[in-house]
């Protein structure tokens, strides 16, 4: 069974993990990933319950026309007290935490939020449920923290180093997992594949220009995953 993990499309805000709509570029990214996977016989699509993931799944599913199931267990890692803040605010208010996080010596939770281990605990049962659903292929639209944490877990990496997977995890990228029914385990077949976006530099994270009414830059710098 193959699971295509899709990072949601670009959202309308760069503030930390706010639950907002996709931007026009986000809808384009979703359409491109839907088209990219059109011939992969997607039989079911799942998404987190956050707006950006739901809308990405809906837009991509126009190419697949399969049942869409929304699962809150697939939502982004909780950033706790960092939620809704700008990069500049986080740098000042949570300087000590960011320095400790950057050393990657332990899997520390965000203040008032989750750590990678917490994400694995809630997401892994869902991944296994999907793998044993009887489908041969499924798409899962989720978030950077979930994709990184679960990939690190599957690879047997220390979860303290989950953020070392990909300097930039592109919106609309594909990470592919293969479920071995006999061994009851996943393998990682590809990670952060965004070939379908490369012809459109404006859709890459490096091309996300600052918007007039939004000066935060968290998502551009990949500070907080999402």
LINZIWO-V963846 format. One record per residue. RES is the residue in one small letter. OMEGA is omega as a letter, one per 40 degrees, with the letter a starting at -180 (999 if undefined). D_LAST is the distance of its C-alpha to the last C-alpha in whole Angstrom. Layout:
BEGIN
res:RES omega:OMEGA d_last:D_LAST
res:RES omega:OMEGA d_last:D_LAST
END
This chain:
BEGIN
res:x omega:a d_last:26
res:x omega:i d_last:23
res:x omega:i d_last:20
res:x omega:i d_last:18
res:x omega:a d_last:14
res:x omega:i d_last:12
res:x omega:a d_last:9
res:x omega:i d_last:9
res:x omega:a d_last:11
res:x omega:a d_last:10
res:x omega:a d_last:10
res:x omega:a d_last:13
res:x omega:i d_last:12
res:x omega:i d_last:10
res:x omega:a d_last:10
res:x omega:i d_last:8
res:x omega:i d_last:6
res:x omega:a d_last:9
res:x omega:a d_last:11
res:x omega:i d_last:12
res:x omega:i d_last:14
res:x omega:i d_last:13
res:x omega:i d_last:15
res:x omega:i d_last:18
res:x omega:i d_last:16
res:x omega:i d_last:14
res:x omega:i d_last:17
res:x omega:i d_last:18
res:x omega:i d_last:16
res:x omega:i d_last:16
res:x omega:a d_last:20
res:x omega:i d_last:20
res:x omega:i d_last:18
res:x omega:i d_last:20
res:x omega:a d_last:23
res:x omega:a d_last:22
res:x omega:a d_last:22
res:x omega:a d_last:25
res:x omega:a d_last:28
res:x omega:i d_last:26
res:x omega:i d_last:27
res:x omega:a d_last:24
res:x omega:i d_last:26
res:x omega:i d_last:23
res:x omega:i d_last:20
res:x omega:i d_last:17
res:x omega:i d_last:14
res:x omega:a d_last:12
res:x omega:i d_last:13
res:x omega:a d_last:11
res:x omega:a d_last:12
res:x omega:i d_last:10
res:x omega:i d_last:11
res:x omega:a d_last:14
res:x omega:i d_last:15
res:x omega:i d_last:14
res:x omega:a d_last:16
res:x omega:a d_last:19
res:x omega:i d_last:19
res:x omega:a d_last:19
res:x omega:i d_last:21
res:x omega:i d_last:24
res:x omega:a d_last:25
res:x omega:i d_last:25
res:x omega:i d_last:26
res:x omega:a d_last:26
res:x omega:a d_last:25
res:x omega:i d_last:21
res:x omega:a d_last:20
res:x omega:a d_last:17
res:x omega:a d_last:16
res:x omega:i d_last:15
res:x omega:a d_last:14
res:x omega:a d_last:12
res:x omega:a d_last:9
res:x omega:i d_last:6
res:x omega:i d_last:7
res:x omega:i d_last:9
res:x omega:i d_last:9
res:x omega:a d_last:13
res:x omega:i d_last:15
res:x omega:a d_last:12
res:x omega:i d_last:11
res:x omega:a d_last:12
res:x omega:i d_last:13
res:x omega:i d_last:13
res:x omega:a d_last:13
res:x omega:i d_last:17
res:x omega:a d_last:17
res:x omega:a d_last:15
res:x omega:a d_last:17
res:x omega:a d_last:20
res:x omega:a d_last:20
res:x omega:a d_last:18
res:x omega:a d_last:20
res:x omega:i d_last:21
res:x omega:a d_last:18
res:x omega:i d_last:16
res:x omega:i d_last:19
res:x omega:i d_last:19
res:x omega:a d_last:16
res:x omega:i d_last:17
res:x omega:i d_last:20
res:x omega:a d_last:18
res:x omega:i d_last:21
res:x omega:a d_last:20
res:x omega:a d_last:17
res:x omega:i d_last:17
res:x omega:i d_last:15
res:x omega:a d_last:13
res:x omega:a d_last:16
res:x omega:a d_last:17
res:x omega:a d_last:13
res:x omega:i d_last:13
res:x omega:a d_last:13
res:x omega:i d_last:13
res:x omega:i d_last:16
res:x omega:i d_last:15
res:x omega:i d_last:13
res:x omega:a d_last:15
res:x omega:a d_last:18
res:x omega:a d_last:16
res:x omega:a d_last:15
res:x omega:i d_last:18
res:x omega:i d_last:21
res:x omega:i d_last:19
res:x omega:i d_last:19
res:x omega:i d_last:22
res:x omega:i d_last:23
res:x omega:a d_last:22
res:x omega:a d_last:24
res:x omega:a d_last:27
res:x omega:a d_last:27
res:x omega:i d_last:30
res:x omega:i d_last:28
res:x omega:i d_last:28
res:x omega:i d_last:24
res:x omega:i d_last:21
res:x omega:i d_last:18
res:x omega:i d_last:15
res:x omega:a d_last:12
res:x omega:a d_last:9
res:x omega:a d_last:5
res:x omega:i d_last:5
res:x omega:i d_last:6
res:x omega:a d_last:8
res:x omega:a d_last:10
res:x omega:a d_last:10
res:x omega:a d_last:12
res:x omega:i d_last:14
res:x omega:i d_last:15
res:x omega:i d_last:16
res:x omega:a d_last:18
res:x omega:a d_last:20
res:x omega:a d_last:21
res:x omega:i d_last:22
res:x omega:i d_last:20
res:x omega:a d_last:20
res:x omega:i d_last:17
res:x omega:a d_last:17
res:x omega:a d_last:16
res:x omega:a d_last:13
res:x omega:i d_last:11
res:x omega:i d_last:15
res:x omega:i d_last:14
res:x omega:i d_last:13
res:x omega:i d_last:13
res:x omega:i d_last:11
res:x omega:a d_last:9
res:x omega:i d_last:10
res:x omega:a d_last:9
res:x omega:i d_last:12
res:x omega:a d_last:13
res:x omega:i d_last:15
res:x omega:a d_last:15
res:x omega:i d_last:18
res:x omega:i d_last:20
res:x omega:a d_last:23
res:x omega:i d_last:25
res:x omega:a d_last:28
res:x omega:a d_last:30
res:x omega:a d_last:33
res:x omega:a d_last:31
res:x omega:i d_last:28
res:x omega:i d_last:26
res:x omega:i d_last:23
res:x omega:i d_last:23
res:x omega:a d_last:20
res:x omega:i d_last:22
res:x omega:a d_last:19
res:x omega:i d_last:16
res:x omega:i d_last:14
res:x omega:a d_last:17
res:x omega:a d_last:17
res:x omega:a d_last:20
res:x omega:i d_last:20
res:x omega:a d_last:19
res:x omega:i d_last:21
res:x omega:a d_last:24
res:x omega:a d_last:22
res:x omega:a d_last:20
res:x omega:i d_last:19
res:x omega:i d_last:16
res:x omega:a d_last:15
res:x omega:i d_last:13
res:x omega:a d_last:16
res:x omega:a d_last:17
res:x omega:a d_last:15
res:x omega:a d_last:18
res:x omega:i d_last:18
res:x omega:a d_last:19
res:x omega:a d_last:22
res:x omega:a d_last:20
res:x omega:a d_last:17
res:x omega:i d_last:18
res:x omega:a d_last:14
res:x omega:a d_last:13
res:x omega:a d_last:10
res:x omega:i d_last:8
res:x omega:a d_last:11
res:x omega:a d_last:11
res:x omega:a d_last:8
res:x omega:a d_last:9
res:x omega:i d_last:6
res:x omega:a d_last:4
res:x omega:999 d_last:0
END
